[in-house]
Amino acid sequence: MALTKQIMGSSLLERSFFVPSTSSSFQLNQTRFLVPLDKEKVLRVRKDAKFPVAAISEDLVKGSSSSPPSPSSASSTSLVSTEKPVKFKVRAVITVRNKIKEDFKETIVKHIDAITDRIGRNVVLELVSTEIDPKTKAAKKSSEAVLKDWAKKSNVKAERVNYTAEFIVDSSFGEPGAITVTNKHQKEFFLESITIEGFASGPVHFPCNSWVQARKDHPGKRIFFSNKPYLPGDTPAGLRLLREKELRNLRGDGKGVRKLSDRVYDYDIYNDLGNPDKGIDLARPNLGGSDMYPYPRRCRTGREPSDTDMYAESRVEKPLPMYVPRDERFEESKQNTFSVKRLKAVLHNLIPGLKASLSANNQDFNEFKDVDGLYSEGLLIKLGLQDDMLKKIPFVSKIQESSQGLLKYDTPKIISKDKFAWLRDDEFARQTIAGVNPVNIESLKVFPPVSKLDPEIYGPPESALKEEHILSQLNGMTVQEAIDENKLFIIDYHDIYLPFLEGINALDGRKSYATRTIFFSTPRGALKPVAIELSLPPAGPSSRSKRVVTPPVDATTNWMWQLAKAHVCSNDAGVHQLVNHWLRTHACMEPFILAAHRQLSAMHPIFKLLDPHMRYTLEINALARQGLINADGIIENCFTPGRYAMEISSAAYKNIWRFDMDSLPADLIRRGMAVPDSTQPHGLKLILEDYPYAADGILIWSAIEDWVRTYVNHYYPHSSLICNDKELQSWYSESINVGHADLRHESWWPTLNNSEDLVSILSILIWNASAQHAALNFGQYPYGGYVPNRPPLMRRLIPEESDPEYASFLADPQKYFLNALPSLLQATKYMAVVDTLSTHSPDEEYLGERQQPSIWSGDAEIIEAFYDFSAKIRQIEKVIDGRNLDRNLRNRCGAGVLPYELLAPSSEPGVTCRGVPNSVST
């Protein structure tokens, strides 16, 4: 605690982090701090003082033997009522972050601002006290202060530039709680922080991290609060009106088209995925606001309706930006570009180039060397180099300056250690618990499994799986014995896919089953697949719509088995992307983020807790609506469901998703992969001990939960404080009743009545934004970049002996298998996108890290607790590294086996298959 107080500056003699005493450009004139303006005698500070300290009026010192008055202390003394307050100067250090790259127009405007700043069109600041002026009945305010030397420093090329300003306050001012900023320039600027020096209580920090718009575009003063957190009921009198005003500004009025410079957070349905103005084939149903297609809400843009459908919002096509509140946009990075710009380069330049080069004959892979050639030889594409961003995409090894470019992909990790591992059954099974989608496997409780779909529409609910299909694979156990001993597991995609199969299989070049896969846990703790059920929509009462494929016994059945596994992987890739990744960690998070900005003040402790876990999510989701999940977007083009992709996501939201089950322990218990056990360190016992995702995940979940519990109990020692916190209750209520309005009546929503309720809700949100998203996202290229391992779509069914294709299958089964996979164009498009989505940007902020870690909160105990949390996360990383070297853990250590690092907290930039960022930003 003493260390934290020293870092934060709890007295006047403690240093400011923003005003280094060694820098001549930042040194504070000691004789100008708190200098009385009425020329009374001044008690000078010692010449050898190392840090800026206040010069206190000698008359005031004589008037009080206990402590000298100052702007933060004199108002509480009896002198205020008998002595005229003395005026003082205090100084602000303002940190502004420069844009690294400016276009010509921005450069011109910057020079104009530098000139006009000298004649009064400048940046003006005003301090606001936490106290009320008894005469005016309004908050006490300082004099207005001008940000100094803007013109002089306009050509400084540093990433951050520090400016100063001086305020005049009197000794009865009290504690500064807010600053207002007026930008009279033509151009916005990014205000990172403000530190006020000169108050006897020590430096006062204002973490801002916000774009301040020009007054001509956004009249009115911007409001920034100090880092001191306040529950609504504890808000100092001088800040109450500003707290309410700032929230009103952020909510907006729900009207009009949003400008890119706006900071308004509001809700809308997903009515902008289709583009009916370009043709009926690009029309898509609106998601959200209906019983047929329920969905979470997204950020409102207010764009005009399309010309041909008044209920569909008009599109903004790349490269034009889609609205998100200004502070949610991706920031520049000093070292490199952000992932989003690489993604835009992929979508805007690379993919059209691929189409132009490949679509003429839509080449297939005919031999495995064709696939291998993407990594060893490269792919010639007709590609212009008009976008510098494209040159920086990691997987583009070389793009020649001629009209032909050579596109060469990095070798995915799945084949870097063992080129043929993906063919083996044990690797196929291992990836269900240690791959990119380890969250669908369940303990099998009923055999044969039974469908929950309406039999009147989808046929008999009974499975085609029989005991004889798997009995020989169970090491002498009966099926019931294997179930009783938790040896059988299932991945069941039957009910997710079957309602859509008729439409999917009618699409050109798409063929799919609804799959079920049964796994058996061997005595050594490894899983092996023992049967795959493949279902099609029933064509009639007597049709054979279901078939079971079992492990091979000869050459023909070997290729049948490989095709069946490929169809399972295709099913898995769709559910992974549309349900687990996009729906759970992107779309379902957005309403909570919108509500947090609308209902929780920036000074609310819960907003401060959630802030790093909301970074960039609205922007990446908007980008997804623009080019990934939209009609004819990447998801439709590269995944089996095609145009039905988002309808599957909507159906999963309606039938599968539950917020309360997004807790890792609840999810593991629901799937039968763990049981409660109070004797275990984290209260859970895993059914599969060597389940890397669950074993590592529970460590991170517990660390998050402990940190959140410490935080919540600090601010809410009594449950009544939670019930009476109007901002907190409004945030949670709006998240459900507006943001998740289509499911608002579900009984499973957690209540918010006490501290444990709040701990659970916040832990789920932070887990989903950080570790859950990381586990599902950053392995996409390492595992999926080799398309035969994890095909995102299939183009052929498995031939029956009576099918015309059966002869060609027997003649060349390898070619048949490869032709069933995505085409070369589909594969390379998919590889380009998942490589970008799997990339960590250089400015990534990982779990246990924060911007301005020592001053994000003004509460010393909380800063100390956060450092403890950070230390715990670093310790977990060491545990994970140790597990990956443990030869007894065969699902993460062995010859050619990839270590499981997707939940290892830290990472270098690039595609690393590890790292847990704080937020959903890719």
Secondary structure, DSSP 4 states (H G I P E B T S, - for coil): -HHHHHHHT-STTSPPSSS-TT-TTT---GGGTT--TT---EEPPPTT-SS--PPEEHHHHHH-SS----TTTGGGSTHHHHSPPPEEEEEEEEEEEPPSS--HHHHHHHHHHHHHHTTT-SEEEEEEEEEE-TTTSSEEE---EEPTTTTTTTT--SSEEEEEEEEEEETT---EEEEEEEE-SSS-EEEEEEEEE--TT--EEEEEEEEE--TTTS-S-EEEE-S----GGG--GGGHHHHHHHHHHHH--S-SPPPTT-----EE-B--S--GGG-GGG--PPBSSSSSS----EE---PPBPSS-TTSBPP--TTSPPP--GGGSPPP-SSS--HHHHHHHIIIIIHHHHHHHHTTTTPPP-SHHHHHHHHHT-EEEE-----HHHHT-TT-----SSSEEEE-PPPPHHHHS-TTGGGSHHHHHHHHHHSS-TT--EE--SSS-B--S-HHHH---B-S--HHHHGGGSTT--HHHHHHTT-EEEEE-HHHHHHHHHHHHHSTT----EEEEEEEE-TTS-EEEEEEEEE---SSTT---EEEE-S-SSHHHHHHHHHHHHHHHHHHHHHIIIIIIIIIIIITTHHHHHHHHHHS-TTSHHHHHHGGGSTTHHHHHHHHHHHTSSTTSHHHHHSTTGGGHHHHHHHHHHHT--GGGGSHHHHHHHTTSEEE-TTSTTSEEESSS--HHHHHHHHHHHHHHHHHHHHHHHH-SSHHHHHT-HHHHHHHHHIIIIITGGGTT-TTSPP-SSHHHHHHHHHHHHHIIIIIHHHHHTTHHHHHSSTTTS-S----PPPPTTSTTHHHHHH-HHHHHHHHS--HHHHHHHHHHHHHHTEEPTT--BTT--SSTTTSSS-HHHHHHHHHHHHHHHHHHHHHHHHTT-TT-TTTSSTTPPP--TT-S---SEE-S---BSS---
